[in-house]
Amino acid sequence: MSEEKSKKEKKSAEETVAEETVYLQFEGKEISLEEVETAIKENYDSVKKGEDEPTDIKIYLKPEDQKAYYVINCDYAGEVDILVD
């Protein structure tokens, strides 16, 4: 009977996973990390035109420059504008 209870507790815990959203706010502007990631992937796809799939993405946010710099697969670096009107 305790085994059934453990399964129910585990299932219940899995169902209550909170959705997380991270925002960057700077000088009255705001952007979500999800929007930054989407812009980076679109930029990468437009340059690489589907040559290879990103397996490792490192993002460096620099709000004072209104840029997100990134490195994909340790061999391609780029930047996208963020926090611009």
ZANUKE-323931 format. One record per atom (N, C-alpha, C, O): residue number from 0; residue in one letter; x, y, z. Coordinates in steps of 0.05 Angstrom, whole numbers. Layout:
N
+-----+------+--------+--------+--------+
! pos ! code !      u !      v !      w !
+-----+------+--------+--------+--------+
! NUM !    a !      X !      Y !      Z !
...
+-----+------+--------+--------+--------+
This chain:
85
+-----+------+--------+--------+--------+
! pos ! code !      u !      v !      w !
+-----+------+--------+--------+--------+
!   0 !    m !     16 !    -24 !      0 !
!   0 !    m !      0 !      0 !      0 !
!   0 !    m !     17 !     25 !      0 !
!   0 !    m !     10 !     45 !    -12 !
!   1 !    s !     40 !     24 !     14 !
!   1 !    s !     57 !     48 !     14 !
!   1 !    s !     70 !     52 !    -13 !
!   1 !    s !     77 !     75 !    -20 !
!   2 !    e !     73 !     31 !    -29 !
!   2 !    e !     83 !     34 !    -56 !
!   2 !    e !     64 !     50 !    -73 !
!   2 !    e !     73 !     67 !    -89 !
!   3 !    e !     38 !     45 !    -71 !
!   3 !    e !     18 !     60 !    -86 !
!   3 !    e !     19 !     89 !    -78 !
!   3 !    e !     17 !    107 !    -94 !
!   4 !    k !     22 !     94 !    -52 !
!   4 !    k !     23 !    122 !    -42 !
!   4 !    k !     47 !    136 !    -53 !
!   4 !    k !     46 !    160 !    -61 !
!   5 !    s !     70 !    123 !    -54 !
!   5 !    s !     95 !    135 !    -65 !
!   5 !    s !     91 !    142 !    -95 !
!   5 !    s !    100 !    163 !   -103 !
!   6 !    k !     78 !    124 !   -110 !
!   6 !    k !     73 !    130 !   -138 !
!   6 !    k !     55 !    154 !   -141 !
!   6 !    k !     59 !    171 !   -159 !
!   7 !    k !     34 !    156 !   -124 !
!   7 !    k !     16 !    178 !   -126 !
!   7 !    k !     30 !    204 !   -119 !
!   7 !    k !     26 !    225 !   -132 !
!   8 !    e !     47 !    203 !    -98 !
!   8 !    e !     62 !    227 !    -90 !
!   8 !    e !     81 !    236 !   -112 !
!   8 !    e !     84 !    260 !   -117 !
!   9 !    k !     94 !    217 !   -124 !
!   9 !    k !    113 !    223 !   -146 !
!   9 !    k !     98 !    235 !   -169 !
!   9 !    k !    107 !    255 !   -181 !
!  10 !    k !     76 !    224 !   -177 !
!  10 !    k !     60 !    234 !   -199 !
!  10 !    k !     50 !    262 !   -193 !
!  10 !    k !     50 !    280 !   -210 !
!  11 !    s !     41 !    266 !   -168 !
!  11 !    s !     31 !    293 !   -160 !
!  11 !    s !     54 !    313 !   -161 !
!  11 !    s !     49 !    336 !   -170 !
!  12 !    a !     78 !    306 !   -153 !
!  12 !    a !    100 !    324 !   -153 !
!  12 !    a !    108 !    331 !   -182 !
!  12 !    a !    115 !    354 !   -188 !
!  13 !    e !    106 !    312 !   -200 !
!  13 !    e !    112 !    317 !   -228 !
!  13 !    e !     92 !    336 !   -241 !
!  13 !    e !    100 !    352 !   -258 !
!  14 !    e !     67 !    335 !   -233 !
!  14 !    e !     46 !    351 !   -244 !
!  14 !    e !     48 !    380 !   -236 !
!  14 !    e !     38 !    398 !   -249 !
!  15 !    t !     61 !    386 !   -213 !
!  15 !    t !     62 !    413 !   -203 !
!  15 !    t !     88 !    428 !   -209 !
!  15 !    t !     96 !    445 !   -193 !
!  16 !    v !    101 !    422 !   -230 !
!  16 !    v !    125 !    435 !   -238 !
!  16 !    v !    118 !    464 !   -247 !
!  16 !    v !    101 !    467 !   -265 !
!  17 !    a !    130 !    483 !   -235 !
!  17 !    a !    124 !    511 !   -241 !
!  17 !    a !    138 !    520 !   -267 !
!  17 !    a !    160 !    511 !   -273 !
!  18 !    e !    124 !    536 !   -282 !
!  18 !    e !    135 !    547 !   -307 !
!  18 !    e !    152 !    571 !   -299 !
!  18 !    e !    143 !    588 !   -283 !
!  19 !    e !    176 !    572 !   -310 !
!  19 !    e !    194 !    594 !   -303 !
!  19 !    e !    199 !    612 !   -327 !
!  19 !    e !    202 !    603 !   -350 !
!  20 !    t !    200 !    638 !   -322 !
!  20 !    t !    206 !    657 !   -343 !
!  20 !    t !    226 !    677 !   -331 !
!  20 !    t !    221 !    688 !   -309 !
!  21 !    v !    248 !    681 !   -345 !
!  21 !    v !    269 !    700 !   -335 !
!  21 !    v !    268 !    725 !   -353 !
!  21 !    v !    268 !    723 !   -377 !
!  22 !    y !    267 !    748 !   -340 !
!  22 !    y !    267 !    774 !   -354 !
!  22 !    y !    292 !    790 !   -348 !
!  22 !    y !    302 !    789 !   -326 !
!  23 !    l !    301 !    805 !   -368 !
!  23 !    l !    322 !    824 !   -364 !
!  23 !    l !    308 !    852 !   -366 !
!  23 !    l !    295 !    858 !   -386 !
!  24 !    q !    312 !    868 !   -345 !
!  24 !    q !    301 !    895 !   -346 !
!  24 !    q !    324 !    915 !   -344 !
!  24 !    q !    343 !    911 !   -328 !
!  25 !    f !    323 !    935 !   -361 !
!  25 !    f !    345 !    955 !   -361 !
!  25 !    f !    334 !    981 !   -373 !
!  25 !    f !    323 !    981 !   -395 !
!  26 !    e !    338 !   1002 !   -359 !
!  26 !    e !    330 !   1029 !   -368 !
!  26 !    e !    301 !   1030 !   -378 !
!  26 !    e !    296 !   1041 !   -400 !
!  27 !    g !    283 !   1018 !   -363 !
!  27 !    g !    255 !   1019 !   -370 !
!  27 !    g !    246 !   1000 !   -392 !
!  27 !    g !    223 !   1001 !   -401 !
!  28 !    k !    264 !    983 !   -401 !
!  28 !    k !    257 !    963 !   -422 !
!  28 !    k !    259 !    935 !   -411 !
!  28 !    k !    272 !    931 !   -390 !
!  29 !    e !    246 !    916 !   -424 !
!  29 !    e !    245 !    889 !   -414 !
!  29 !    e !    245 !    869 !   -437 !
!  29 !    e !    232 !    874 !   -457 !
!  30 !    i !    259 !    847 !   -433 !
!  30 !    i !    259 !    825 !   -452 !
!  30 !    i !    261 !    799 !   -437 !
!  30 !    i !    276 !    798 !   -417 !
!  31 !    s !    248 !    779 !   -447 !
!  31 !    s !    250 !    753 !   -433 !
!  31 !    s !    274 !    737 !   -445 !
!  31 !    s !    281 !    741 !   -468 !
!  32 !    l !    285 !    719 !   -429 !
!  32 !    l !    306 !    703 !   -439 !
!  32 !    l !    297 !    686 !   -462 !
!  32 !    l !    313 !    679 !   -480 !
!  33 !    e !    272 !    678 !   -461 !
!  33 !    e !    261 !    662 !   -484 !
!  33 !    e !    262 !    677 !   -510 !
!  33 !    e !    268 !    666 !   -531 !
!  34 !    e !    255 !    703 !   -509 !
!  34 !    e !    257 !    720 !   -533 !
!  34 !    e !    285 !    723 !   -543 !
!  34 !    e !    290 !    723 !   -567 !
!  35 !    v !    304 !    725 !   -524 !
!  35 !    v !    333 !    727 !   -532 !
!  35 !    v !    341 !    701 !   -545 !
!  35 !    v !    354 !    701 !   -566 !
!  36 !    e !    334 !    678 !   -533 !
!  36 !    e !    341 !    652 !   -545 !
!  36 !    e !    330 !    649 !   -573 !
!  36 !    e !    343 !    639 !   -591 !
!  37 !    t !    305 !    657 !   -577 !
!  37 !    t !    292 !    655 !   -603 !
!  37 !    t !    307 !    672 !   -623 !
!  37 !    t !    312 !    663 !   -646 !
!  38 !    a !    313 !    697 !   -616 !
!  38 !    a !    328 !    715 !   -634 !
!  38 !    a !    355 !    703 !   -641 !
!  38 !    a !    364 !    705 !   -664 !
!  39 !    i !    369 !    691 !   -622 !
!  39 !    i !    395 !    680 !   -627 !
!  39 !    i !    392 !    656 !   -646 !
!  39 !    i !    408 !    654 !   -665 !
!  40 !    k !    373 !    638 !   -642 !
!  40 !    k !    370 !    615 !   -659 !
!  40 !    k !    362 !    624 !   -687 !
!  40 !    k !    371 !    612 !   -707 !
!  41 !    e !    345 !    644 !   -690 !
!  41 !    e !    338 !    654 !   -717 !
!  41 !    e !    362 !    666 !   -731 !
!  41 !    e !    366 !    662 !   -755 !
!  42 !    n !    378 !    681 !   -716 !
!  42 !    n !    402 !    693 !   -727 !
!  42 !    n !    422 !    672 !   -736 !
!  42 !    n !    433 !    674 !   -758 !
!  43 !    y !    426 !    652 !   -720 !
!  43 !    y !    444 !    630 !   -726 !
!  43 !    y !    434 !    615 !   -751 !
!  43 !    y !    450 !    608 !   -769 !
!  44 !    d !    408 !    609 !   -752 !
!  44 !    d !    397 !    595 !   -775 !
!  44 !    d !    399 !    611 !   -801 !
!  44 !    d !    404 !    600 !   -822 !
!  45 !    s !    396 !    638 !   -799 !
!  45 !    s !    399 !    654 !   -823 !
!  45 !    s !    427 !    655 !   -834 !
!  45 !    s !    431 !    657 !   -858 !
!  46 !    v !    447 !    652 !   -816 !
!  46 !    v !    475 !    652 !   -824 !
!  46 !    v !    484 !    624 !   -833 !
!  46 !    v !    496 !    621 !   -854 !
!  47 !    k !    477 !    604 !   -817 !
!  47 !    k !    486 !    577 !   -823 !
!  47 !    k !    468 !    562 !   -842 !
!  47 !    k !    476 !    541 !   -853 !
!  48 !    k !    444 !    572 !   -846 !
!  48 !    k !    425 !    560 !   -865 !
!  48 !    k !    422 !    530 !   -861 !
!  48 !    k !    423 !    514 !   -880 !
!  49 !    g !    419 !    521 !   -836 !
!  49 !    g !    414 !    493 !   -830 !
!  49 !    g !    438 !    475 !   -832 !
!  49 !    g !    434 !    450 !   -833 !
!  50 !    e !    462 !    486 !   -834 !
!  50 !    e !    486 !    469 !   -836 !
!  50 !    e !    488 !    449 !   -813 !
!  50 !    e !    493 !    425 !   -817 !
!  51 !    d !    486 !    460 !   -789 !
!  51 !    d !    487 !    442 !   -766 !
!  51 !    d !    468 !    452 !   -744 !
!  51 !    d !    463 !    476 !   -742 !
!  52 !    e !    459 !    434 !   -728 !
!  52 !    e !    440 !    440 !   -706 !
!  52 !    e !    455 !    449 !   -681 !
!  52 !    e !    475 !    437 !   -674 !
!  53 !    p !    446 !    471 !   -669 !
!  53 !    p !    459 !    479 !   -644 !
!  53 !    p !    456 !    458 !   -622 !
!  53 !    p !    434 !    450 !   -615 !
!  54 !    t !    479 !    449 !   -611 !
!  54 !    t !    478 !    430 !   -589 !
!  54 !    t !    488 !    443 !   -563 !
!  54 !    t !    482 !    433 !   -541 !
!  55 !    d !    502 !    466 !   -565 !
!  55 !    d !    512 !    480 !   -541 !
!  55 !    d !    510 !    510 !   -547 !
!  55 !    d !    522 !    520 !   -566 !
!  56 !    i !    495 !    524 !   -530 !
!  56 !    i !    492 !    553 !   -534 !
!  56 !    i !    500 !    567 !   -508 !
!  56 !    i !    489 !    561 !   -487 !
!  57 !    k !    518 !    586 !   -510 !
!  57 !    k !    526 !    603 !   -488 !
!  57 !    k !    517 !    631 !   -494 !
!  57 !    k !    524 !    642 !   -516 !
!  58 !    i !    503 !    644 !   -476 !
!  58 !    i !    492 !    671 !   -480 !
!  58 !    i !    504 !    690 !   -460 !
!  58 !    i !    505 !    684 !   -436 !
!  59 !    y !    513 !    713 !   -469 !
!  59 !    y !    524 !    733 !   -452 !
!  59 !    y !    508 !    759 !   -457 !
!  59 !    y !    509 !    771 !   -478 !
!  60 !    l !    493 !    767 !   -436 !
!  60 !    l !    477 !    791 !   -439 !
!  60 !    l !    492 !    816 !   -430 !
!  60 !    l !    505 !    816 !   -409 !
!  61 !    k !    491 !    836 !   -447 !
!  61 !    k !    505 !    861 !   -441 !
!  61 !    k !    485 !    884 !   -446 !
!  61 !    k !    485 !    896 !   -467 !
!  62 !    p !    468 !    889 !   -426 !
!  62 !    p !    446 !    909 !   -430 !
!  62 !    p !    456 !    937 !   -436 !
!  62 !    p !    443 !    952 !   -450 !
!  63 !    e !    479 !    944 !   -426 !
!  63 !    e !    489 !    971 !   -431 !
!  63 !    e !    496 !    975 !   -461 !
!  63 !    e !    496 !    998 !   -470 !
!  64 !    d !    501 !    954 !   -475 !
!  64 !    d !    506 !    955 !   -504 !
!  64 !    d !    480 !    947 !   -520 !
!  64 !    d !    480 !    949 !   -544 !
!  65 !    q !    459 !    940 !   -505 !
!  65 !    q !    435 !    930 !   -517 !
!  65 !    q !    440 !    906 !   -536 !
!  65 !    q !    429 !    904 !   -558 !
!  66 !    k !    458 !    888 !   -527 !
!  66 !    k !    466 !    865 !   -543 !
!  66 !    k !    465 !    839 !   -526 !
!  66 !    k !    469 !    840 !   -501 !
!  67 !    a !    460 !    817 !   -539 !
!  67 !    a !    464 !    791 !   -528 !
!  67 !    a !    485 !    778 !   -546 !
!  67 !    a !    481 !    774 !   -570 !
!  68 !    y !    508 !    772 !   -535 !
!  68 !    y !    529 !    758 !   -550 !
!  68 !    y !    526 !    728 !   -545 !
!  68 !    y !    518 !    720 !   -523 !
!  69 !    y !    534 !    712 !   -564 !
!  69 !    y !    530 !    683 !   -561 !
!  69 !    y !    552 !    668 !   -575 !
!  69 !    y !    565 !    677 !   -594 !
!  70 !    v !    556 !    643 !   -565 !
!  70 !    v !    574 !    624 !   -578 !
!  70 !    v !    558 !    598 !   -581 !
!  70 !    v !    546 !    588 !   -561 !
!  71 !    i !    558 !    587 !   -605 !
!  71 !    i !    543 !    562 !   -610 !
!  71 !    i !    562 !    541 !   -619 !
!  71 !    i !    579 !    545 !   -636 !
!  72 !    n !    560 !    518 !   -606 !
!  72 !    n !    576 !    494 !   -612 !
!  72 !    n !    606 !    500 !   -610 !
!  72 !    n !    622 !    487 !   -624 !
!  73 !    c !    613 !    519 !   -594 !
!  73 !    c !    641 !    526 !   -589 !
!  73 !    c !    656 !    535 !   -615 !
!  73 !    c !    681 !    537 !   -614 !
!  74 !    d !    642 !    540 !   -637 !
!  74 !    d !    656 !    547 !   -661 !
!  74 !    d !    644 !    571 !   -676 !
!  74 !    d !    654 !    580 !   -696 !
!  75 !    y !    621 !    581 !   -667 !
!  75 !    y !    608 !    604 !   -680 !
!  75 !    y !    600 !    624 !   -660 !
!  75 !    y !    586 !    618 !   -641 !
!  76 !    a !    609 !    649 !   -664 !
!  76 !    a !    602 !    671 !   -645 !
!  76 !    a !    586 !    691 !   -661 !
!  76 !    a !    591 !    696 !   -684 !
!  77 !    g !    566 !    703 !   -647 !
!  77 !    g !    550 !    724 !   -660 !
!  77 !    g !    538 !    742 !   -639 !
!  77 !    g !    544 !    740 !   -615 !
!  78 !    e !    521 !    760 !   -648 !
!  78 !    e !    507 !    778 !   -630 !
!  78 !    e !    480 !    785 !   -641 !
!  78 !    e !    475 !    784 !   -665 !
!  79 !    v !    461 !    792 !   -623 !
!  79 !    v !    435 !    802 !   -631 !
!  79 !    v !    429 !    826 !   -614 !
!  79 !    v !    438 !    829 !   -591 !
!  80 !    d !    413 !    844 !   -625 !
!  80 !    d !    404 !    868 !   -611 !
!  80 !    d !    382 !    860 !   -591 !
!  80 !    d !    364 !    844 !   -598 !
!  81 !    i !    383 !    871 !   -568 !
!  81 !    i !    362 !    867 !   -548 !
!  81 !    i !    354 !    895 !   -537 !
!  81 !    i !    370 !    914 !   -539 !
!  82 !    l !    331 !    897 !   -525 !
!  82 !    l !    323 !    921 !   -511 !
!  82 !    l !    322 !    945 !   -529 !
!  82 !    l !    325 !    968 !   -519 !
!  83 !    v !    317 !    941 !   -554 !
!  83 !    v !    314 !    964 !   -573 !
!  83 !    v !    285 !    968 !   -580 !
!  83 !    v !    270 !    948 !   -581 !
!  84 !    d !    277 !    992 !   -585 !
!  84 !    d !    249 !    998 !   -591 !
!  84 !    d !    243 !    991 !   -620 !
!  84 !    d !    220 !    995 !   -629 !
+-----+------+--------+--------+--------+
